[in-house]
């Protein structure tokens, strides 16, 4: 005696299956009917012939576990990215005409890396080291913020927040760079 349950879009592989419900390998069955659910795979016939089947039942437990781990990894990455943003942006002159907004730790590292070789000094080196240490988690983000602000003051490129905000609000590009 053979039981056919086509509304359930799973097929048993038949490898060492000891299911009490008799079925042929490849036959569409309920996933709970198979004694080895890890070996069950979605049946094309069951999916195509049953338009009312929900596709959630097609996902194997392994795929669900992988997808949930990926989702958790993305949440962790998002939290890490938010942790690397400064509480308030730092505005610095980039050249004589442009003001650049430094809002994240990555922005600060990029700015320090692009600083001309001939102008680099011990304060620049310490600020860059502090930013890398904060990026790696060896120092708090506040330490990198203070070090970068100290570097900008010493290099005389720090712009006043209140003086820059009206220009930034008038900027239509939204790039963070506005004429000084």
TORVEX-32280 format. One line per field, with one value per atom (N, C-alpha, C): residue number from 1; residue in three letters; atom name; x negated, y, z. Coordinates in pm, whole numbers, plus 32768, in hexadecimal, padded with zeros to 4 digits. Layout:
TORVEX-32280
pos: [NUM  ...]
code: [ALA  ...]
site: [CA  ...]
u: [X  ...]
v: [Y  ...]
w: [Z  ...]
END
This chain:
TORVEX-32280
pos: [1  1  1  2  2  2  3  3  3  4  4  4  5  5  5  6  6  6  7  7  7  8  8  8  9  9  9  10  10  10  11  11  11  12  12  12  13  13  13  14  14  14  15  15  15  16  16  16  17  17  17  18  18  18  19  19  19  20  20  20  21  21  21  22  22  22  23  23  23  24  24  24  25  25  25  26  26  26  27  27  27  28  28  28  29  29  29  30  30  30  31  31  31  32  32  32  33  33  33  34  34  34  35  35  35  36  36  36  37  37  37  38  38  38  39  39  39  40  40  40  41  41  41  42  42  42  43  43  43  44  44  44  45  45  45  46  46  46  47  47  47  48  48  48  49  49  49  50  50  50  51  51  51  52  52  52  53  53  53  54  54  54  55  55  55  56  56  56  57  57  57  58  58  58  59  59  59  60  60  60  61  61  61  62  62  62  63  63  63  64  64  64  65  65  65  66  66  66  67  67  67  68  68  68  69  69  69  70  70  70  71  71  71  72  72  72  73  73  73  74  74  74  75  75  75  76  76  76  77  77  77  78  78  78  79  79  79  80  80  80  81  81  81  82  82  82  83  83  83  84  84  84  85  85  85  86  86  86  87  87  87  88  88  88  89  89  89  90  90  90  91  91  91  92  92  92  93  93  93  94  94  94  95  95  95  96  96  96  97  97  97  98  98  98  99  99  99  100  100  100  101  101  101  102  102  102  103  103  103  104  104  104  105  105  105  106  106  106  107  107  107  108  108  108  109  109  109  110  110  110  111  111  111  112  112  112  113  113  113  114  114  114  115  115  115  116  116  116  117  117  117  118  118  118  119  119  119  120  120  120  121  121  121  122  122  122  123  123  123  124  124  124  125  125  125  126  126  126  127  127  127  128  128  128  129  129  129  130  130  130  131  131  131  132  132  132  133  133  133  134  134  134  135  135  135  136  136  136  137  137  137  138  138  138  139  139  139  140  140  140  141  141  141  142  142  142  143  143  143  144  144  144  145  145  145  146  146  146  147  147  147  148  148  148  149  149  149  150  150  150  151  151  151  152  152  152  153  153  153  154  154  154  155  155  155  156  156  156  157  157  157  158  158  158  159  159  159  160  160  160  161  161  161  162  162  162  163  163  163  164  164  164  165  165  165  166  166  166  167  167  167  168  168  168  169  169  169  170  170  170  171  171  171  172  172  172  173  173  173  174  174  174  175  175  175  176  176  176  177  177  177  178  178  178  179  179  179  180  180  180]
code: [UNK  UNK  UNK  UNK  UNK  UNK  UNK  UNK  UNK  UNK  UNK  UNK  UNK  UNK  UNK  UNK  UNK  UNK  UNK  UNK  UNK  UNK  UNK  UNK  UNK  UNK  UNK  UNK  UNK  UNK  UNK  UNK  UNK  UNK  UNK  UNK  UNK  UNK  UNK  UNK  UNK  UNK  UNK  UNK  UNK  UNK  UNK  UNK  UNK  UNK  UNK  UNK  UNK  UNK  UNK  UNK  UNK  UNK  UNK  UNK  UNK  UNK  UNK  UNK  UNK  UNK  UNK  UNK  UNK  UNK  UNK  UNK  UNK  UNK  UNK  UNK  UNK  UNK  UNK  UNK  UNK  UNK  UNK  UNK  UNK  UNK  UNK  UNK  UNK  UNK  UNK  UNK  UNK  UNK  UNK  UNK  UNK  UNK  UNK  UNK  UNK  UNK  UNK  UNK  UNK  UNK  UNK  UNK  UNK  UNK  UNK  UNK  UNK  UNK  UNK  UNK  UNK  UNK  UNK  UNK  UNK  UNK  UNK  UNK  UNK  UNK  UNK  UNK  UNK  UNK  UNK  UNK  UNK  UNK  UNK  UNK  UNK  UNK  UNK  UNK  UNK  UNK  UNK  UNK  UNK  UNK  UNK  UNK  UNK  UNK  UNK  UNK  UNK  UNK  UNK  UNK  UNK  UNK  UNK  UNK  UNK  UNK  UNK  UNK  UNK  UNK  UNK  UNK  UNK  UNK  UNK  UNK  UNK  UNK  UNK  UNK  UNK  UNK  UNK  UNK  UNK  UNK  UNK  UNK  UNK  UNK  UNK  UNK  UNK  UNK  UNK  UNK  UNK  UNK  UNK  UNK  UNK  UNK  UNK  UNK  UNK  UNK  UNK  UNK  UNK  UNK  UNK  UNK  UNK  UNK  UNK  UNK  UNK  UNK  UNK  UNK  UNK  UNK  UNK  UNK  UNK  UNK  UNK  UNK  UNK  UNK  UNK  UNK  UNK  UNK  UNK  UNK  UNK  UNK  UNK  UNK  UNK  UNK  UNK  UNK  UNK  UNK  UNK  UNK  UNK  UNK  UNK  UNK  UNK  UNK  UNK  UNK  UNK  UNK  UNK  UNK  UNK  UNK  UNK  UNK  UNK  UNK  UNK  UNK  UNK  UNK  UNK  UNK  UNK  UNK  UNK  UNK  UNK  UNK  UNK  UNK  UNK  UNK  UNK  UNK  UNK  UNK  UNK  UNK  UNK  UNK  UNK  UNK  UNK  UNK  UNK  UNK  UNK  UNK  UNK  UNK  UNK  UNK  UNK  UNK  UNK  UNK  UNK  UNK  UNK  UNK  UNK  UNK  UNK  UNK  UNK  UNK  UNK  UNK  UNK  UNK  UNK  UNK  UNK  UNK  UNK  UNK  UNK  UNK  UNK  UNK  UNK  UNK  UNK  UNK  UNK  UNK  UNK  UNK  UNK  UNK  UNK  UNK  UNK  UNK  UNK  UNK  UNK  UNK  UNK  UNK  UNK  UNK  UNK  UNK  UNK  UNK  UNK  UNK  UNK  UNK  UNK  UNK  UNK  UNK  UNK  UNK  UNK  UNK  UNK  UNK  UNK  UNK  UNK  UNK  UNK  UNK  UNK  UNK  UNK  UNK  UNK  UNK  UNK  UNK  UNK  UNK  UNK  UNK  UNK  UNK  UNK  UNK  UNK  UNK  UNK  UNK  UNK  UNK  UNK  UNK  UNK  UNK  UNK  UNK  UNK  UNK  UNK  UNK  UNK  UNK  UNK  UNK  UNK  UNK  UNK  UNK  UNK  UNK  UNK  UNK  UNK  UNK  UNK  UNK  UNK  UNK  UNK  UNK  UNK  UNK  UNK  UNK  UNK  UNK  UNK  UNK  UNK  UNK  UNK  UNK  UNK  UNK  UNK  UNK  UNK  UNK  UNK  UNK  UNK  UNK  UNK  UNK  UNK  UNK  UNK  UNK  UNK  UNK  UNK  UNK  UNK  UNK  UNK  UNK  UNK  UNK  UNK  UNK  UNK  UNK  UNK  UNK  UNK  UNK  UNK  UNK  UNK  UNK  UNK  UNK  UNK  UNK  UNK  UNK  UNK  UNK  UNK  UNK  UNK  UNK  UNK  UNK  UNK  UNK  UNK  UNK  UNK  UNK  UNK  UNK  UNK  UNK  UNK  UNK  UNK  UNK  UNK  UNK  UNK  UNK  UNK  UNK  UNK  UNK  UNK  UNK  UNK  UNK  UNK  UNK  UNK  UNK  UNK  UNK  UNK  UNK  UNK  UNK  UNK  UNK  UNK  UNK  UNK  UNK  UNK  UNK  UNK  UNK  UNK  UNK  UNK  UNK  UNK  UNK]
site: [N  CA  C  N  CA  C  N  CA  C  N  CA  C  N  CA  C  N  CA  C  N  CA  C  N  CA  C  N  CA  C  N  CA  C  N  CA  C  N  CA  C  N  CA  C  N  CA  C  N  CA  C  N  CA  C  N  CA  C  N  CA  C  N  CA  C  N  CA  C  N  CA  C  N  CA  C  N  CA  C  N  CA  C  N  CA  C  N  CA  C  N  CA  C  N  CA  C  N  CA  C  N  CA  C  N  CA  C  N  CA  C  N  CA  C  N  CA  C  N  CA  C  N  CA  C  N  CA  C  N  CA  C  N  CA  C  N  CA  C  N  CA  C  N  CA  C  N  CA  C  N  CA  C  N  CA  C  N  CA  C  N  CA  C  N  CA  C  N  CA  C  N  CA  C  N  CA  C  N  CA  C  N  CA  C  N  CA  C  N  CA  C  N  CA  C  N  CA  C  N  CA  C  N  CA  C  N  CA  C  N  CA  C  N  CA  C  N  CA  C  N  CA  C  N  CA  C  N  CA  C  N  CA  C  N  CA  C  N  CA  C  N  CA  C  N  CA  C  N  CA  C  N  CA  C  N  CA  C  N  CA  C  N  CA  C  N  CA  C  N  CA  C  N  CA  C  N  CA  C  N  CA  C  N  CA  C  N  CA  C  N  CA  C  N  CA  C  N  CA  C  N  CA  C  N  CA  C  N  CA  C  N  CA  C  N  CA  C  N  CA  C  N  CA  C  N  CA  C  N  CA  C  N  CA  C  N  CA  C  N  CA  C  N  CA  C  N  CA  C  N  CA  C  N  CA  C  N  CA  C  N  CA  C  N  CA  C  N  CA  C  N  CA  C  N  CA  C  N  CA  C  N  CA  C  N  CA  C  N  CA  C  N  CA  C  N  CA  C  N  CA  C  N  CA  C  N  CA  C  N  CA  C  N  CA  C  N  CA  C  N  CA  C  N  CA  C  N  CA  C  N  CA  C  N  CA  C  N  CA  C  N  CA  C  N  CA  C  N  CA  C  N  CA  C  N  CA  C  N  CA  C  N  CA  C  N  CA  C  N  CA  C  N  CA  C  N  CA  C  N  CA  C  N  CA  C  N  CA  C  N  CA  C  N  CA  C  N  CA  C  N  CA  C  N  CA  C  N  CA  C  N  CA  C  N  CA  C  N  CA  C  N  CA  C  N  CA  C  N  CA  C  N  CA  C  N  CA  C  N  CA  C  N  CA  C  N  CA  C  N  CA  C  N  CA  C  N  CA  C  N  CA  C  N  CA  C  N  CA  C  N  CA  C  N  CA  C  N  CA  C  N  CA  C  N  CA  C  N  CA  C  N  CA  C  N  CA  C  N  CA  C  N  CA  C  N  CA  C  N  CA  C  N  CA  C  N  CA  C  N  CA  C  N  CA  C  N  CA  C]
u: [7FAB  8000  7FA7  7FC8  7F76  7FCB  7F95  7FDD  7FA3  7FF8  7FCB  8002  7FA9  7FD3  7F96  7FCB  7F91  7F98  7FF6  7FF3  7F76  7F29  7EB2  7E37  7DF7  7D90  7D06  7CFE  7C7D  7C76  7BFD  7BE9  7B7F  7B96  7B36  7ACA  7A4F  79E3  79E0  7A1C  7A23  79A6  7943  78C7  78DB  78DF  78ED  7968  79D1  7A4A  7A9F  7AC7  7B1A  7B9F  7BDE  7C59  7CCC  7D20  7D91  7DF5  7DFE  7E58  7E0D  7E4B  7E06  7E04  7D8F  7D80  7D09  7D08  7C99  7C32  7BB3  7B50  7B77  7B73  7B99  7C2B  7C79  7D08  7D1D  7D7C  7D99  7DDB  7DA1  7DD6  7DCC  7E07  7DF4  7D67  7D2A  7CA3  7CA2  7D0F  7D16  7D27  7D4E  7D60  7CDD  7C78  7BF9  7BA8  7B6C  7B20  7A9A  7A6A  79EC  7A0A  7A3E  7A68  79F6  7979  790A  78F7  7924  7913  7986  79EF  7A60  7A3C  7A6A  7A50  7AD2  7ADB  7B57  7B79  7BF4  7C22  7C56  7C20  7C4F  7CE2  7D06  7D8F  7DEE  7DC9  7E1E  7E2E  7DC2  7DC9  7E1A  7E03  7E46  7ED9  7EFB  7F86  7FDD  7FA0  7FED  7FD2  8022  800A  8027  8073  8094  8028  7FC2  7F5D  7F0A  7EF1  7E9D  7E0B  7DB9  7D2F  7CDC  7D15  7CCD  7CB6  7D16  7D07  7C9D  7C72  7C0E  7B82  7B6F  7AEB  7AC5  7A52  7A22  79EF  79E9  79B7  7929  78D7  784D  784C  789F  78A6  78DB  793C  7971  7904  78B4  7847  77DF  77BD  775A  778E  780C  7846  784F  7870  7878  77ED  7787  76FE  76D1  76F4  76D2  7717  7795  77DE  779D  7777  7733  76AE  7665  75E4  75F8  7661  767C  76A3  76ED  7711  7695  7639  75BC  756A  7561  7517  7554  75D8  761A  75FC  75FE  75DE  754E  74F3  7467  7454  749D  7490  74C5  7533  7569  750C  74C3  7467  73EF  73D2  735E  7380  73F8  741E  7404  73CD  73B6  743B  7441  74BC  74DD  7477  748B  741B  743A  73D4  736A  72F5  7286  7278  7270  725F  71CF  718E  7103  70F6  7097  7079  7024  704F  7003  6FD0  6F56  6F26  6F51  6F55  6F78  7009  7050  70D8  7145  7121  7187  7188  71FF  7210  7245  7205  722C  7266  72D0  7310  72D6  72A6  7273  72DA  732B  7399  7380  7326  730C  7277  7258  71CD  7186  71CC  7190  716F  71C5  71A8  7129  7119  70A2  7025  702B  6FB7  6F95  6FFB  6FE2  6FA2  6FD3  6F9C  6F0B  6EEE  6E66  6E08  6E39  6DE7  6DC8  6E24  6E0E  6DC3  6DA0  6D56  6CCC  6C9C  6C1B  6BA7  6B4C  6AD8  6A85  6A71  6A19  6A53  6AD8  6B19  6B2F  6B0E  6B24  6ABF  6AF1  6A9A  6AC5  6A92  6AB0  6B44  6B81  6C10  6C66  6C42  6C88  6C7B  6C03  6BEB  6C3B  6C3F  6C8B  6D22  6D52  6DE1  6E05  6DAF  6DC8  6DC3  6D61  6D58  6DD4  6E02  6E78  6EF4  6F00  6F73  6F6F  6EFA  6EEF  6F0C  6EDE  6EFA  6F90  6FD3  7065  70AC  7079  70B4  70A9  7038  7023  7066  7098  70DA  707C  7000  6FA1  6FB1  6FEF  7008  7099  70D2  715B  715F  71D3  71E6  71CA  71E6  71D0  713C  70E4  7054  702A  7060  7041  7079  70F0  712E  70D8  70AA  7057  6FD1  6F96  6F14  6F20  6F8B  6F9C  6FB7  7009  7025  6FA5  6F53  6ED3  6E77  6E74  6E24  6E56  6EDB  6F14  6EF8  6EFE  6EDD  6E4B  6DF4  6D64  6D40  6D82  6D68  6DB1  6E01  6E4E  6EAD  6EF1  6F53  6FDE  6FEC  706E  70CA  7142  71A7  720F  7244  72AA  732D  736C  73E9  7457  7465  74CF  74B8  743C  7420  7439  742B  743A  74CB  751B  75A4  75FA  75F8  764A  761F  759D  756D  7595  758E  75B1  7645  7699  772A  774A  76FC  7715  76DE  7687  764C  76B6  76BA  771D  76E3  7661  7623  762A  7620  7625  75A8  7538  74BE  746F  7490  7444  73D5  73BF  7359  739D  737C  73B6  7347  735B  72F5  72E0  7263  7242  725B]
v: [7F8B  8000  807B  80D9  814F  81CA  822A  82A5  8316  835C  83CE  844C  84A7  8525  8598  85B2  8618  86A7  86CF  8759  877E  871D  8739  8730  879E  87A1  8772  86FB  86C1  8638  8610  858B  8546  84C9  847D  8448  8448  8413  837C  8341  82B1  8271  82BF  8288  8268  81EA  81BC  81F7  820E  8249  81DA  81EC  818A  81CA  8209  824F  81EC  81FD  81A1  81AF  8226  8238  8207  81AD  8177  81E0  81EC  8248  821D  8246  8227  8298  827B  82E6  8349  83C9  8430  8455  840C  8429  849E  84F4  8568  8539  8562  853C  85B3  85A6  860C  85FD  866D  8667  861D  8627  85E3  854D  851E  8490  8448  8492  8455  8443  83CE  83B6  83FE  8427  8471  84F3  855A  85D4  8620  8608  864E  8621  85A7  8573  8596  85D2  85F8  8674  867A  86ED  871B  879B  87CC  8780  875D  8717  877D  877A  87D8  87BF  8742  8721  8756  874A  877A  8811  8859  88EA  891C  88DD  890D  88E9  8875  8849  8884  88BE  88F3  8988  89DD  8A6D  8AA6  8A5D  8A8F  8A70  8A23  89FF  8A78  8A84  8AF3  8AC8  8B24  8B02  8AF8  8B1B  8B0B  8A77  8A24  8996  8956  899B  8965  8974  89D5  89ED  897B  8943  88D9  8918  88CD  8905  893B  88FB  892B  89B3  89C6  8A46  8AB3  8A92  8AF3  8B1C  8ABC  8ADB  8B35  8B18  8B6A  8BF7  8C04  8C89  8CD9  8C98  8CE1  8D0D  8CBB  8CE5  8D5A  8D59  8DCB  8E4A  8E3F  8EB3  8EE9  8E90  8EBB  8EFD  8EC8  8F03  8F90  8FA4  902A  908A  905A  90B0  90D8  907A  9098  90FD  90EB  914B  91D6  91DD  925F  92A3  9254  928C  92BC  926F  9298  9319  9327  93A1  9418  9406  9474  9497  9435  944F  94A1  94A3  94EB  9578  95A7  9630  968A  9700  9760  979A  97C5  9803  9884  98D3  994C  9953  997F  9981  99EB  99D5  9A34  9A71  9AF5  9B38  9B6A  9B44  9B6D  9BA9  9C06  9C3F  9BDD  9BC1  9B6B  9BC5  9BF4  9C5B  9CE2  9D44  9DCA  9DEF  9DA2  9DC9  9D68  9CEF  9C8B  9C65  9C4A  9C18  9B8A  9B2F  9AA2  9A78  9A2C  99F8  996F  995F  98DE  98A9  984A  9818  978D  9741  96B9  96A4  9637  9613  95F9  95BE  95A5  9628  968D  9711  974B  973E  9774  972C  96A8  965B  9682  968D  96B5  973F  979C  9823  9822  97D9  97D3  978C  9726  96DF  9736  978F  97E5  9866  9879  98F0  98ED  995F  9960  9931  98E7  98B0  991D  998A  99F4  9A3A  9A2F  9A70  9A12  9993  9932  9946  9939  9947  98E1  98F0  9892  9894  9909  9913  98CC  98DA  9893  97FD  97D0  9742  970B  9755  972A  9729  978B  978E  9717  96F9  9687  9603  95F6  957E  956F  95DD  95DA  95B2  95E4  95C0  952B  94F8  9469  9413  943F  93F5  93F4  9462  9466  940F  940D  93BB  9326  92FF  9273  9251  92B6  929D  92A1  92CC  92D3  9354  93B9  9438  945F  94B0  94DF  9545  9555  95B2  9641  9661  96E8  970D  96AB  96C6  96EE  96AB  96CE  9758  9776  97F9  9868  9855  98BB  98C9  9857  985C  98A3  9885  98C6  995B  997F  9A0C  9A56  9A16  9A52  9A66  9A04  9A10  9A84  9A8E  9AF8  9B82  9B8F  9C10  9C32  9BD0  9BE8  9C0C  9BCE  9BEB  9C68  9CA3  9D1C  9D09  9C96  9C7A  9C63  9C6B  9C53  9CC9  9CAC  9D14  9D11  9D84  9D91  9D55  9D04  9CC1  9D26  9D8F  9DF2  9E43  9E59  9EA6  9E54  9DD0  9D7A  9D54  9D46  9D14  9D65  9DEB  9E32  9E12  9E03  9DE0  9D52  9CFA  9C6F  9C5F  9CAB  9CA6  9CDC  9D3C  9D76  9D1F  9CC3  9C6D  9C0F  9C02  9BAB  9B24  9B18  9A9A  9A34  9A61  9A05  99B0  99DC  998D  99A6  9A0F  9A30  9A93  9AB1  9B12  9B91  9BFF  9C80  9CE7  9D51  9DB9  9DF8  9E16  9E53  9EE8]
w: [8000  8000  8000  7FAB  7F98  7FB2  8000  801F  7FCC  7F84  7F36  7F77  7F96  7FD4  7F85  7F12  7EBB  7EEF  7F48  7F75  7FC5  7FF0  803F  7FE5  7FCC  7F64  7F91  7FCD  7FED  7FB2  7F8E  7F59  7FAD  7FCD  801C  7FBF  7FED  7F9B  7F9F  8005  800D  8046  806B  80A1  8135  8156  81E0  8225  81DB  8213  8250  82CD  8312  8339  82DA  82F4  8302  836B  8379  8306  82CC  825A  81DE  8196  8121  80B2  8076  8005  7FB3  7F38  7EDE  7EE4  7ECB  7EC3  7E56  7E75  7E16  7E1C  7E69  7E74  7ED4  7EB6  7F0B  7F8B  7FFD  8080  80DD  8152  81BA  81F2  8214  824B  82D0  831C  839D  838D  8317  8301  82E4  82BA  8298  8318  832B  83A6  83A5  8332  8328  82DE  8323  82DD  829C  82CA  828B  81FB  81DC  8155  80F9  812F  80DC  808C  8012  7FBD  7F7D  7F55  7F19  7E99  7E8C  7E15  7DB0  7D39  7CD2  7CB2  7CAA  7C89  7CF3  7D72  7DDE  7DDC  7DBA  7DB6  7D3F  7CCC  7C53  7C50  7C86  7C80  7CED  7D53  7DC3  7DD1  7D90  7D9A  7E24  7E78  7EFD  7F65  7F3E  7FA2  7FC7  8048  8074  8065  8039  801D  809B  810E  818C  81A9  8181  819D  8145  80DD  8083  80BE  8116  814E  81AC  8194  81ED  826E  82D9  8357  834B  82F9  82E7  82A4  823E  81F9  8255  82A7  8308  836A  8397  83F4  83B3  8336  82EE  82DA  82B2  829C  831D  838B  840A  8437  841E  8441  83EC  836B  8315  8345  836A  839C  841B  8475  84EF  84D0  846E  8448  8412  83C1  838D  83FD  845F  84D1  851F  8532  857A  852B  84A6  8453  8459  8459  8462  84E8  8553  85D6  85DB  859E  859C  854D  84DF  8490  84DE  8526  8576  85E9  861D  868A  865D  85DC  85A9  857A  8597  8576  85EE  85D4  863F  866D  86EA  871F  86D6  86B9  8669  8602  858A  8521  853C  8503  850B  8480  8479  83F9  83EE  8381  836A  82DF  82D1  824E  8200  818A  812F  80C0  80CB  8070  80A6  8050  8080  8065  8013  7FED  8017  803C  805A  80ED  811F  81A7  819C  81E2  81DD  8264  825E  82D7  82F7  8370  839F  8403  83D7  842A  8462  8423  8450  8465  84A4  84BB  8436  83D7  8354  830D  831B  82E1  831C  839F  83E1  83B1  83A6  8376  82E7  8291  8206  81FF  824F  824F  827D  82E7  831B  82BA  8276  8214  819B  8177  8102  8125  81A3  81CE  818C  8157  8110  8168  812B  8174  81B6  8170  81A3  821D  8232  82A5  831B  830A  8376  83E6  8460  84D5  853E  85B6  8622  8649  8647  866A  8602  8583  8518  852C  854A  855D  85D3  8640  86B6  869A  8650  862E  85D5  8575  851C  856A  85C3  8617  866F  86A6  86FB  86AC  8632  85DD  85B9  8596  8578  85F3  8667  86E2  8701  86E9  86FE  8697  861E  85B5  85D8  8613  863A  86BE  8706  8785  87FD  87E9  8858  88A8  886E  88B2  889A  88F2  88DA  8869  882F  87C1  87EC  8868  889B  8895  88AD  88A8  881B  87B6  872B  870A  873B  8723  875E  87D9  881B  87D3  87AC  8767  86E1  8695  8613  8624  8686  86A0  86C9  871B  8742  86CB  8672  85F8  85A3  8593  8540  857B  85FF  863F  862A  863E  862F  859F  853E  84B1  8482  84DA  84BC  8445  8446  83DC  8416  8499  84D9  84C0  8492  8479  84E8  8508  856F  853C  858E  856A  8548  8599  8585  8506  84E0  8467  83E9  83F2  837C  8364  83C9  83B9  835A  8359  82F5  8266  8251  81CC  81A7  8207  81EE  81D0  8213  81FA  816F  8140  80BC  804C  806C  8006  7FCD  7F4B  7F0D  7EEA  7EE7  7EC1  7F31  7FAC  801C  802A  7FF1  7FF7  8075  80BF  8136  8119  809A  8074  8046  8086  8063  8059  800E  8008  8091  80B1  8132  812F]
END
